[in-house]
Amino acid sequence: MAFTIALAQTTSFTNYKENLKKAEVFLKKAKMQKAQLLVFPEYFMTYYPDDTGTYSQKAQPLDGVFVKTMQKWAKEYKMWMIFGMNEISVDDSKKTWNTMVILDAQGNLAGAYHKTHLFDAYRWKESKDTIPGKTLFQPLETPFGIIGIGTCYDLRFPELARNAALQGTQVMFYPSAWVKGEGKYLQWETLLRARAIENEMYVIGCCHYSEEHYMGRSLGFGPLGELLVQGKEKEELLVCEVSFDKIEKVRRANPVFQNRRAELYHL
């Protein structure tokens, strides 16, 4: 059985109210495409970096206006959603969490993940404004399979995807704000495809787009590493299908999880 997943490759604003308007536009488009799940990128609620210096002040809790509005729309449109937000933390330094929120089609909070690997690289210092999460995302059973979550820079750490796969994950999502730069698309494509091939599962990266910082060019790969969807450098809705019969077929032909020498390494 196949399921339809939509990716909202968006440019966000620093004002969350504008991003809520944009969310409903993409929800309507995804509903027309008969999608069961709509994925938004990292930093969807609040654009980062914020030149006004008020990024941390714009953070909201999981029961704040932004999430509550998204919950209302998830129920109204009967749509599962994944989206990134700037969440208020308990840190005394006023840093916030870079959080991925998962809502079910009844508008319930199905899960949340605090980004664990912060992007302190390529002249960026995400840890200046953000505190790292302390636990990996616990794979979540949904009507369209068991899903896992990593956020952007997490993609460079294969342990995260392998840990999810060992817990039964069938579709791994990487909502991202992948920074533009020399060789960055090559790395993005190669790492997403590798995570799909080595774990024989679907791997989908929904990337933020902005003229100044983020490249868009979202990608999805199947369990053989085959290309499912490919975005351009612009705002757009992308759609792909996943089939779990295919995962089973691939894993029967090449049983990498049975052939692993688990006694030789930690995962």
Secondary structure, 3 states (H helix, E strand, C coil): CEEEEEEEECCCCCCHHHHHHHHHHHHHHHHHCCCCEEECCCCCCCCCCCCCCCCHHHCECCCCHHHHHHHHHHHHHCCEEEEEEEECCCCCCCCEEEEEEEECCCCCEEEEEECCCCCCCCCCCHHHCECCCCCCCCCEEECCEEEEECCHHHHHCHHHHHHHHHCCCCEEEEEECCECCCCHHHHHHHHHHHHHHHHCCEEEEEECECCCCEECCCEEECCCCCEEEECCCCCEEEEEEEEHHHHHHHHHHCCHHHHCCHHHCCC
